[in-house]
Amino acid sequence: MTFGIMLILVAGIMGASFAVPMRYMSRWAWENIWAVWSVVALLIVPWALALSTVSTLGTVYGEAGVKALCLTGTLGFLWGISGFLFGLSVELVGMSLTFALVNGMSSAIGSLVPLLVLHRQSVFTAGGLLVSVGVLGIVMGVGICSWAGSLRAKSVENPGATAMSKDNPVKFWRGLAVTFGSALLAPCLNLGIAFGHEITTAAVNRGTSPAASTNALLAILFTGGFLSNIAYCIYRIRKNHTAGLFTIEERKKYFALGGLMGGLWIFSYAIYGSSLSFLGEFGTVAGWPILMAAITIASSLWDVAFGDWRRGPLRIMALGVILLITMVGLISFGMARLQQGV
């Protein structure tokens, strides 16, 4: 179990770092960046991993059945909507606030739903009640982070959030609404992994290792996410007439940075998927909040390093992040109790 948690921590650091290259792509519009990211992270790499690590992939999908494939793809599509909302949120309200809000709410929903659906008999045990308390604490942490972000919007313009400044509080709250939309749909990724067990089971039955079996599932899940993300990117490119930006002088550098973004992101979730085989039957329940905590910590450190926060709002933000991390730890402790059957 310890090795699985270590893998998740590595995945969290990679997942928090994927948006950093956006800071060095200033001449591309958001949709140009996100289109390249979508192709690499959601289409090319997932299928390359699945084809190279899963034995007889076509047979695996046939044995899993159409219902499992459609459910996984649909959850991926919904999660994909969260993905481009997430990208917009980084642009509107900044990296650390986006990560804190999305990961805080996502860790609660993504952990609780599998518990309620797949382990209903454990809900009112000591472990289940600890998880419930953790969820309430995460909601409080989300509120504190939102307050900190509002104070920052009123006091200083954030270099990482181009639409937000002290003169545009309305834009900040619109950005916050986008962030909450992303947060509500973000758990669909973990739900797709939790409820797509027919695919991973079929992969293991065909000789794939448990650690690599999730690659078969992720290829379907992220293809659904690719469809929603690329559709929105195409809409924005046509609306804003930004297709020409793909041909600017810095295009090679920007394509490389977009590929780096995609690589960091997809491998973070591939590592997370592999870690679940080391966490037992409550893997998607315990692993997801741990991943969200690791991403929240690392993303906040990135924003502090770039000087995006001033001292007053930063202290409040730190309080919210500490509360989120503490509650995620409580959820993880509850999961440990659940694994013990208490």
C-alpha positions, 0 to 999 in steps of 0.5 A, spaced: 500 500 500 505 504 501 508 503 494 501 505 491 501 512 495 508 513 493 506 513 486 500 517 487 504 523 490 509 522 484 503 523 479 500 529 483 507 533 482 506 531 475 499 533 474 500 540 478 506 541 473 502 540 467 499 547 466 506 551 468 508 551 460 502 555 459 506 561 462 511 561 456 506 561 450 503 568 451 502 569 443 498 563 442 490 563 445 488 559 450 484 554 444 491 553 441 494 551 447 488 546 449 488 543 442 495 541 442 494 539 449 488 535 447 491 531 441 497 529 445 494 528 452 487 525 450 488 521 444 496 520 442 499 517 448 493 514 451 492 509 445 500 508 444 500 506 452 494 501 451 496 498 444 503 497 447 502 494 454 495 491 453 495 484 450 490 483 445 486 490 446 481 488 441 479 482 444 479 485 451 474 490 449 470 485 446 469 481 452 468 487 456 462 489 452 458 495 449 455 497 455 462 498 459 465 501 453 459 506 452 459 508 460 466 509 460 466 513 454 460 517 456 463 519 463 470 521 459 466 525 455 463 529 461 469 529 464 472 532 458 467 538 459 470 539 466 477 539 462 476 545 458 472 548 463 479 547 468 483 550 462 479 556 462 479 557 470 486 557 470 486 563 465 480 566 469 482 565 476 489 563 476 493 556 477 492 555 485 485 557 486 483 553 480 487 547 483 484 548 490 477 548 488 477 543 483 481 538 487 477 539 493 470 538 491 473 533 486 476 529 491 470 529 495 465 527 490 470 522 487 471 519 493 464 518 496 460 516 490 464 510 489 463 508 496 456 509 496 455 505 490 460 500 490 461 499 498 454 501 500 454 496 506 460 500 509 457 507 509 455 507 516 461 504 519 467 508 523 471 508 516 464 511 512 463 516 518 470 519 517 469 519 510 463 523 511 466 528 516 472 529 511 467 531 505 464 536 510 471 539 511 473 539 504 467 543 503 469 548 508 476 548 505 473 550 498 469 556 501 476 559 504 479 558 498 474 562 494 474 567 499 482 568 498 481 568 491 476 574 491 481 578 496 486 577 491 482 579 485 480 586 489 487 587 491 492 585 485 492 583 478 494 576 477 499 575 471 497 568 471 489 570 470 489 575 464 481 576 465 481 578 473 483 584 476 481 589 481 477 592 476 473 586 474 470 583 480 464 581 476 469 577 471 472 574 477 465 571 479 464 568 472 471 565 473 469 562 479 462 559 476 466 556 471 471 553 476 465 550 480 462 547 473 469 544 472 469 541 479 462 538 479 464 534 473 472 533 474 470 526 478 467 523 472 474 521 471 475 517 477 468 514 476 470 512 469 475 508 472 471 505 478 465 503 474 469 501 468 472 495 472 469 490 466 475 493 462 480 492 467 478 485 469 478 483 461 485 485 460 487 482 466 484 475 464 487 476 457 494 476 461 495 484 462 498 485 469 494 489 474 498 495 474 497 496 466 490 494 465 487 501 467 491 503 460 485 499 456 480 503 460 484 510 460 484 509 452 476 509 452 475 514 457 480 519 454 477 518 447 471 521 450 474 527 453 478 528 447 471 529 443 468 534 448 475 538 448 477 538 441 470 540 439 470 546 444 477 548 441 475 548 434 469 552 436 473 557 439 478 557 434 473 559 429 470 564 433 476 568 435 479 567 428 486 564 431 487 558 427 493 563 424 497 563 430 499 555 429 503 558 424 507 564 428 514 564 428 514 561 435 510 555 433 515 549 434 517 552 441 509 552 442 508 545 439 513 542 444 511 546 450 504 543 448 506 536 448 510 537 454 503 539 457 500 533 455 505 528 457 506 531 464 498 530 464 497 523 461 503 520 465 500 523 471 494 519 470 497 513 467 501 512 474 495 514 478 491 508 474 497 503 475 497 505 483 490 503 484 492 495 483 497 496 490 491 499 494 486 494 494 478 494 493 478 501 496 483 504 491 479 509 487 476 511 494 482 512 497 487 514 492 483 519 489 483 524 494 490 523 496 492 524 488 488 531 489 491 533 495 498 532 492 496 536 486 493 542 490 500 542 494 504 542 488 500 547 484 500 552 490 507 551 491 508 553 483 504 559 484 508 562 490 514 561 486 511 565 481 509 570 485 502 570 484 500 571 491 500 577 496 501 576 503 494 577 506 490 573 501 496 568 501 495 566 508 488 565 507 489 561 501 494 557 505 489 556 511 484 553 506 489 548 503 491 546 509 484 544 511 483 541 504 489 537 506 487 535 513 480 533 511 483 529 505 488 525 510 482 524 514 478 521 508 484 516 507 484 514 514 477 512 514 479 508 508 484 505 512 479 503 517 474 501 511 479 496 509 480 493 516 472 492 516 471 497 521 
